[in-house]
Amino acid sequence: MKMLILTAFIALGSILQYADRDTASQIVIKESDIQSKYVEVSVNAVPDAIKATLETAYSGTKLIRAYVNQKKEYKLELSIGNRKATVYTDVNGNW
């Protein structure tokens, strides 16, 4: 009886350990897929609505780089003084 319980615990532990590894690898894959969907575009190609919203929300910021995906969502890299920030917005300037 003790051997049966011990065997069950070992089997359960092996299954749980495998499940954790599988979940972690899926998260990494999904994150890299999200990052690869954005394509760099010229700062001048950013719509005026986004630039206006950016100036209103973060006065004095400098737009360093801009990226866009197929859904027309923008990833913007900003410089605020000596700090850098990344913000995400849609084509209309909604955060």
LUMRORO-773192 format. One line per 8 residues: number of its first residue (from 1); their letters; for each residue x, y, z of C-alpha. Coordinates in Angstrom, 3 decimals. Layout:
BEGIN
NUM = a = X:Y:Z | ... .
//
This chain:
BEGIN
1 = mkmlilta = 0.000:0.000:0.000 | 2.845:2.393:0.837 | 4.479:1.657:-2.500 | 1.253:2.438:-4.342 | 0.884:5.833:-2.632 | 4.575:6.650:-3.182 | 4.308:5.732:-6.857 | 1.205:7.930:-7.230 .
9 = fialgsil = 3.010:10.934:-5.700 | 6.028:10.476:-7.958 | 3.838:10.204:-11.057 | 1.793:13.269:-10.067 | 4.960:15.270:-9.392 | 6.362:14.360:-12.808 | 3.165:15.399:-14.571 | 2.986:18.739:-12.731 .
17 = qyadrdta = 6.634:19.484:-13.453 | 6.096:18.851:-17.183 | 2.956:21.038:-17.222 | 4.835:23.989:-15.696 | 7.577:23.808:-18.324 | 5.036:23.642:-21.136 | 3.158:26.721:-19.858 | 6.363:28.758:-19.554 .
25 = sqivikes = 7.416:27.957:-23.113 | 3.995:28.985:-24.443 | 4.223:32.349:-22.686 | 7.615:33.058:-24.247 | 6.355:32.139:-27.689 | 3.304:34.356:-27.375 | 5.375:37.300:-26.152 | 7.792:37.025:-29.060 .
33 = diqskyve = 4.864:36.791:-31.491 | 3.419:40.021:-30.118 | 6.733:41.834:-30.401 | 7.319:40.701:-33.983 | 3.963:42.070:-35.199 | 5.121:45.691:-34.887 | 7.016:47.153:-37.842 | 9.084:50.323:-37.523 .
41 = vsvnavpd = 7.806:53.340:-39.436 | 9.072:56.871:-39.879 | 8.238:59.328:-37.118 | 6.732:61.529:-39.830 | 4.301:58.717:-40.736 | 2.600:58.903:-37.326 | -0.909:60.397:-37.730 | -1.476:63.980:-36.585 .
49 = aikatlet = -4.168:62.840:-34.123 | -1.578:60.787:-32.241 | 0.938:63.634:-32.271 | -1.676:66.067:-30.898 | -2.725:63.656:-28.146 | 0.902:63.023:-27.303 | 1.628:66.746:-26.977 | -1.466:67.244:-24.803 .
57 = aysgtkli = -0.785:64.291:-22.513 | 3.012:64.553:-22.343 | 4.036:68.112:-23.107 | 7.693:68.480:-24.035 | 8.246:64.892:-25.139 | 10.270:63.893:-28.158 | 9.109:61.027:-30.353 | 12.171:58.865:-30.990 .
65 = rayvnqkk = 10.775:55.815:-32.793 | 7.382:54.618:-33.963 | 6.118:51.134:-34.764 | 2.764:50.025:-36.196 | 1.008:46.663:-36.457 | -1.665:45.380:-38.863 | -4.475:46.699:-36.647 | -3.031:50.239:-36.966 .
73 = eyklelsi = -1.992:50.244:-33.306 | 1.143:52.229:-32.608 | 4.030:51.587:-30.246 | 5.838:54.846:-29.573 | 9.242:55.287:-27.947 | 9.461:58.679:-26.264 | 12.158:60.742:-24.632 | 11.085:62.871:-21.681 .
81 = gnrkatvy = 14.085:64.825:-20.435 | 16.693:62.197:-19.649 | 14.128:59.388:-19.319 | 12.692:57.105:-21.975 | 9.226:55.619:-22.115 | 7.151:53.399:-24.383 | 3.439:53.994:-24.931 | 0.817:52.226:-27.025 .
89 = tdvngnw = -2.023:53.933:-28.859 | -4.520:53.369:-31.631 | -4.695:55.406:-34.836 | -6.981:57.984:-33.166 | -4.628:58.658:-30.257 | -6.542:56.604:-27.666 | -4.164:55.040:-25.138 .
//
